Amino acid sequence: MAEELVLLAAYLLSCGRGLLEEPQAYGPLRCLDAGRRVLTLVEQAGLHDERLSAVRARLDDCMCGPMEYRDLPGFLDEVCGSLITALKDSELISASTGHQE
């Protein structure tokens, strides 16, 4: 797991650097991909939640599926809403601290 987290940090840092010179539209896609990678790590760490898996699957479809026109703002609104619902309706995060101990 530690190796995957280090690779994720390297990905995020290289994305940050790349965004300085890349087209503006790359930013949301890079964030979407980072979220997908984090949810994959969550599953690998042993936390299995159907709703989080469904969000990750939607992100997988977007990032790994055929390149087609997407309403990216609408898609991100949808997956953010799904994630918020999953978090509100679960005990995945602590209400008092915002994270699990």
TITINU-656607 format. One record per residue (C-alpha): residue number from 1; residue in one letter; chain; x, y, z. Coordinates in nm, 2 decimals. Layout:
TITINU-656607
+-------+------+-------+--------+--------+--------+
: rolum : roro : guvex :     xx :     yy :     zz :
+-------+------+-------+--------+--------+--------+
:   NUM :    A :     A :      X :      Y :      Z :
...
+-------+------+-------+--------+--------+--------+
This chain:
TITINU-656607
+-------+------+-------+--------+--------+--------+
: rolum : roro : guvex :     xx :     yy :     zz :
+-------+------+-------+--------+--------+--------+
:     1 :    M :     A :   0.00 :   0.00 :   0.00 :
:     2 :    A :     A :   0.29 :   0.24 :   0.08 :
:     3 :    E :     A :   0.43 :   0.20 :  -0.27 :
:     4 :    E :     A :   0.09 :   0.28 :  -0.42 :
:     5 :    L :     A :   0.06 :   0.59 :  -0.20 :
:     6 :    V :     A :   0.41 :   0.71 :  -0.31 :
:     7 :    L :     A :   0.31 :   0.65 :  -0.67 :
:     8 :    L :     A :  -0.01 :   0.85 :  -0.62 :
:     9 :    A :     A :   0.19 :   1.14 :  -0.46 :
:    10 :    A :     A :   0.43 :   1.13 :  -0.76 :
:    11 :    Y :     A :   0.13 :   1.14 :  -1.00 :
:    12 :    L :     A :  -0.03 :   1.43 :  -0.82 :
:    13 :    L :     A :   0.29 :   1.63 :  -0.81 :
:    14 :    S :     A :   0.37 :   1.56 :  -1.18 :
:    15 :    C :     A :   0.01 :   1.66 :  -1.26 :
:    16 :    G :     A :   0.06 :   1.99 :  -1.07 :
:    17 :    R :     A :   0.37 :   2.06 :  -1.27 :
:    18 :    G :     A :   0.21 :   1.97 :  -1.60 :
:    19 :    L :     A :  -0.09 :   2.19 :  -1.54 :
:    20 :    L :     A :   0.13 :   2.49 :  -1.56 :
:    21 :    E :     A :   0.17 :   2.44 :  -1.93 :
:    22 :    E :     A :  -0.11 :   2.21 :  -2.04 :
:    23 :    P :     A :  -0.45 :   2.30 :  -2.17 :
:    24 :    Q :     A :  -0.70 :   2.41 :  -1.90 :
:    25 :    A :     A :  -0.93 :   2.12 :  -1.97 :
:    26 :    Y :     A :  -0.66 :   1.87 :  -1.85 :
:    27 :    G :     A :  -0.70 :   1.99 :  -1.48 :
:    28 :    P :     A :  -1.05 :   1.84 :  -1.42 :
:    29 :    L :     A :  -0.96 :   1.51 :  -1.59 :
:    30 :    R :     A :  -0.64 :   1.48 :  -1.39 :
:    31 :    C :     A :  -0.84 :   1.54 :  -1.07 :
:    32 :    L :     A :  -1.10 :   1.29 :  -1.18 :
:    33 :    D :     A :  -0.82 :   1.03 :  -1.24 :
:    34 :    A :     A :  -0.67 :   1.10 :  -0.90 :
:    35 :    G :     A :  -1.00 :   1.04 :  -0.73 :
:    36 :    R :     A :  -1.03 :   0.71 :  -0.93 :
:    37 :    R :     A :  -0.69 :   0.61 :  -0.81 :
:    38 :    V :     A :  -0.76 :   0.69 :  -0.45 :
:    39 :    L :     A :  -1.09 :   0.49 :  -0.45 :
:    40 :    T :     A :  -0.90 :   0.20 :  -0.60 :
:    41 :    L :     A :  -0.65 :   0.23 :  -0.31 :
:    42 :    V :     A :  -0.94 :   0.24 :  -0.06 :
:    43 :    E :     A :  -1.07 :  -0.09 :  -0.20 :
:    44 :    Q :     A :  -0.72 :  -0.24 :  -0.19 :
:    45 :    A :     A :  -0.69 :  -0.14 :   0.17 :
:    46 :    G :     A :  -0.99 :  -0.35 :   0.25 :
:    47 :    L :     A :  -1.27 :  -0.10 :   0.27 :
:    48 :    H :     A :  -1.55 :  -0.24 :   0.05 :
:    49 :    D :     A :  -1.86 :  -0.02 :   0.01 :
:    50 :    E :     A :  -2.09 :  -0.07 :  -0.29 :
:    51 :    R :     A :  -2.16 :   0.30 :  -0.33 :
:    52 :    L :     A :  -1.79 :   0.39 :  -0.34 :
:    53 :    S :     A :  -1.73 :   0.10 :  -0.58 :
:    54 :    A :     A :  -2.00 :   0.24 :  -0.80 :
:    55 :    V :     A :  -1.84 :   0.58 :  -0.81 :
:    56 :    R :     A :  -1.51 :   0.43 :  -0.89 :
:    57 :    A :     A :  -1.66 :   0.23 :  -1.17 :
:    58 :    R :     A :  -1.82 :   0.54 :  -1.32 :
:    59 :    L :     A :  -1.47 :   0.71 :  -1.30 :
:    60 :    D :     A :  -1.31 :   0.40 :  -1.46 :
:    61 :    D :     A :  -1.56 :   0.42 :  -1.75 :
:    62 :    C :     A :  -1.49 :   0.78 :  -1.80 :
:    63 :    M :     A :  -1.11 :   0.75 :  -1.79 :
:    64 :    C :     A :  -1.07 :   0.41 :  -1.96 :
:    65 :    G :     A :  -1.37 :   0.40 :  -2.19 :
:    66 :    P :     A :  -1.40 :   0.53 :  -2.54 :
:    67 :    M :     A :  -1.31 :   0.89 :  -2.59 :
:    68 :    E :     A :  -1.64 :   1.06 :  -2.66 :
:    69 :    Y :     A :  -1.80 :   1.39 :  -2.59 :
:    70 :    R :     A :  -1.89 :   1.42 :  -2.23 :
:    71 :    D :     A :  -2.06 :   1.69 :  -2.04 :
:    72 :    L :     A :  -1.77 :   1.70 :  -1.79 :
:    73 :    P :     A :  -1.92 :   1.95 :  -1.55 :
:    74 :    G :     A :  -2.24 :   1.74 :  -1.54 :
:    75 :    F :     A :  -2.05 :   1.42 :  -1.50 :
:    76 :    L :     A :  -1.84 :   1.56 :  -1.21 :
:    77 :    D :     A :  -2.16 :   1.70 :  -1.05 :
:    78 :    E :     A :  -2.31 :   1.35 :  -1.07 :
:    79 :    V :     A :  -2.02 :   1.16 :  -0.93 :
:    80 :    C :     A :  -1.96 :   1.42 :  -0.65 :
:    81 :    G :     A :  -2.33 :   1.39 :  -0.56 :
:    82 :    S :     A :  -2.30 :   1.01 :  -0.55 :
:    83 :    L :     A :  -1.99 :   1.03 :  -0.33 :
:    84 :    I :     A :  -2.16 :   1.28 :  -0.09 :
:    85 :    T :     A :  -2.46 :   1.06 :  -0.06 :
:    86 :    A :     A :  -2.24 :   0.76 :   0.01 :
:    87 :    L :     A :  -2.05 :   0.94 :   0.28 :
:    88 :    K :     A :  -2.36 :   1.09 :   0.44 :
:    89 :    D :     A :  -2.54 :   0.76 :   0.45 :
:    90 :    S :     A :  -2.25 :   0.56 :   0.60 :
:    91 :    E :     A :  -2.00 :   0.55 :   0.88 :
:    92 :    L :     A :  -1.71 :   0.59 :   0.64 :
:    93 :    I :     A :  -1.60 :   0.92 :   0.80 :
:    94 :    S :     A :  -1.64 :   1.05 :   1.15 :
:    95 :    A :     A :  -1.90 :   1.32 :   1.18 :
:    96 :    S :     A :  -1.70 :   1.50 :   1.45 :
:    97 :    T :     A :  -1.35 :   1.50 :   1.28 :
:    98 :    G :     A :  -1.42 :   1.46 :   0.91 :
:    99 :    H :     A :  -1.20 :   1.15 :   0.90 :
:   100 :    Q :     A :  -1.17 :   0.81 :   1.05 :
:   101 :    E :     A :  -0.93 :   0.75 :   1.34 :
+-------+------+-------+--------+--------+--------+
